[in-house]
């Protein structure tokens, strides 16, 4: 019979070791418990203010490019947006370790989004970019989601063509990533049904913002009637955006989500 020595205790496992078997049994997509946001950067007022300033700053840069630069310096505006997107990311994690790991993960997720857009290039509007950006927001936080979204637009347009539409794509995909990283969203979107609904809404959001550029590119100014006309004529593309988002989210939530969740639990870098 096995004897237990006095004072002997079983070794206490670390959080990372204890969490990994749970992830293997339950699956990341179904984990919406209390500890989903454990080891993430705290959500304080200054961080929220940074999100607001980021979106407002990007909108002002786009307005500056459209009005004062007549859409002729879109490359400059795109670079300025990319730089601005890095600022909240830096301040959110300035006192946390693992900056190199974070930048590597940002680069990896951006590369996946760009490669996915290239692979599905022949199919109009059917792209995995929004899905990858949503996953980046869920598992890496709102700042990372915005950064992945904006960088995916400007980098992939090196192959698809840069133009006045690039800043609008950077803003749109950035907002989708940022919203996906909000605290309540990060918990809810671990489940497939809310994730699918958000994928549909993200497709509508993408089409809605991009059609603002459509109107501005046709006339000197914005007219709500023309905007409604643009929305109505873009319905087939909007439906394709929505369907592609759901398809790619359902295909990638487990393989990519599990890897990102393990990195978060083990290293606590987001």
N, C-alpha and C positions, 0 to 999 in steps of 0.2 A: 504493500500500500504506500502510495506517495505521501511523503511527509513535507509539511510546509515549515520552513525555518522561521523562527520568531523574528518579527520586524521586516520580513521579506515582503515586498510588494511588486505587483506587476508593473513593468515600465510604462510610463505615460506616453502615449503617442502624441506627436504634434498635430496641429490642426490640419496640415496638408495630408499627413498619412491617414488620419481618421476620416477625412472627407472623401478621398478618392474611391474607396470601396462603395460608399453610398452612391456616388455618381455612376459607378458601373452598374449598380443594381437598379436604380430608379430612372436613369437617363436625365441629361441636363434639361431637355425640353419640358419635362414635367416638374422640375424643381422650382417651386414658387414659395418656399418656406421663408422663415424669418431670417435665415443666414445667407440669403442670396447675395446681399450687398456687403457681406462681411469682408473686411480687408480692402474695401474701396475707399477712395479719397472722400473726406466728409463733405456733405452738401451744406455749405454755410452761405450767408447773405452775399458775401463778396464774390463767391463763385457764381451764384445766380445772376448777380449784376453783370458779371463778365459775359454770360450768355446773351443778355439783353444788348449789351454794348456791341458784342460781336455781330449779331444780326443787323442791328441798326447801322453799324459801321459799313457792313457789306452793301446794304441797300443804298447808303449815301455814296459809296464809291461807284456803284452802278449808275445812279442818277448823275453823278459827276461825269462819268464817261459818256452817257447818252446825251446830256444837255450841252456840256461845255466842250467836250472833245468830239462831239458828233459821231460817236461810235468808231472813230478812226484809230484810237489808241487802246483797243481792247486788250492787246497783249500786256500793256502797262497796267491796266486795271486788273487783269487776271493775276499778275504777279503780286500786286498790292493786296488783293483778296487772300491769296495763299499766305502771304506774310502775316496778315491780320489774323487768319485762322490759327496760326501757331501761337499767338500771344496768350489766349485763355488756356491753351493746352499747357504751356510752360508754367503759368501761375498756379494752375490747379495742382501741379505735382512738384512744385519747386522745392519742397521740404521732404520729399519722399525719395527713397533709393530706387534704383533700377531704371534710370533714364535711358540707358542704352537699350535695354530690353523693350522699353516702351516704343522707342523710335523704330526698332527692328519690326515690332508687331504692326506699327502704323504702315511701314514700308511693305510688309507682306500682304496686309489686307488691301492696300492700294493696288499692288501688283495683281492680286487675284481679280479685283474689280476691272482693271484695265484689260487683263488677258481675257476675262469673260466677255467683255464688250467686243473685243477683237474677234473672238471665236464665233460669236453670234452676229457679227457684223452684217452678213447677207440677209438676215431676217429683220425687216423693219420693226422697230419699237420693242422687239422681244430680246431684252438684255438682262443680265443678272446684276447690274451695277447697284440698283436700289436695294436688292436683297442683301448684298454684301455690306453695303453702307448701314443698313438696319442692324445687321448682326454686330458690326463694329460698335454701334451705339449701345446695343444691349449689353454686350460683354466687356466693352472697353471704356464706356462713359460718354457723356455728351460732347465733351471737347474732342475726343478722339473720333467720334462719329462725324462731327462737322469737318474735321481735318481730312479724314479718309474720303468723305464725299466731295469736298472741294478739290482735293488733289487728284482724285480719280477722273474728274471732269477735265481738268487742264492737261493732265498727262495723256489720257486717251485721245484727246483732240489733237495731239501731235500726229496721230495716224488718221483721224477722221476729218481733221481740218479745224484750225482755230478761226474764230470769227466773233462778231458782237454777241453771239449767243452763248459763248463760253462763260462769261461772268454770271449769266442767268442760270446756267447748268451748275456752276459752282455753288451758287446760293441755294438752288433747289435741293440738290443732293446733300449739301451741308445741313440744311434745315431738317431734312428727313433723318439724317444721322443724329443730330442734336436732340430732336424730339424722342427718338428711340432710346436715348440714354437718360431720359428723366427718371427719377427714382421709382415712381409708380409704374412707368412703362417698362423699366428693366425687370421688374418682378412679373408683371402681367404677361409680357411677351415671351416668357419661358414656355408658355402653353401654346399649343398649335392653333386653337380656335382664335384667341385674341391676336396671335401673330398673323393668321390668314386675313383677318378683318383689317388689321393695320396695313398689310400689304396692298389690299384693295384701296384703302384710303390714300396710301402713299402714291399710288398710280394716279389718282385724281389730283392730288396735290402737285405732282410733277407736271401734269398736263396744264393745270390751272396757272401755275407760275410761268411756264414756258410760253403760254399763249399771250401773256403780257408782252413778252418780247416780240411775238408775232405781230401784234397790233402796232407796236412802236416801230417795227421795221417797215411797215406798209405806209404809215402816215406820220406826219410831224406832230406827235402828241398822242394822247390816249383818249379813246372814245369808248364808253361802256357798251354801246350798241355793237360796235365792231368787235369788241371783246367777246360778247355773247355769240356773235356769228362765228368767231374763231373757235370758241368752245364747241359749238354745235358741229362744225365741219371736222373737228378733230376727234369726234366720238369713237370711230374705229381704232384710232391710235391709242386713245385713253383706255379703251377696253383691253387692248393688247398689253399696255403697260400694267394694268391691274392683274391680268391673268399671269403674265410672266413673273411678276413679283411673288404671287402666291406659289407658283410652280417652283421657282428657285429657292424660296424660303423653306418650303417643305423638304426639298432635296438637300439643303445645306445646314439646316438647324442642328441636326445631330452631329455630322462629321466635323463641321467647323465650330459649332457651339460647344461641343464637349472639349475640344482642344483649348479654346479660349477660356472656358470655365476652369479647367485644370491649371492653366497658367495663372489665372487670377487667384485660385485657392492656394497654390504652391508658393507663388512669388509675391502676391499682393501688390502688383505694380499698377493697377488701375483702380 
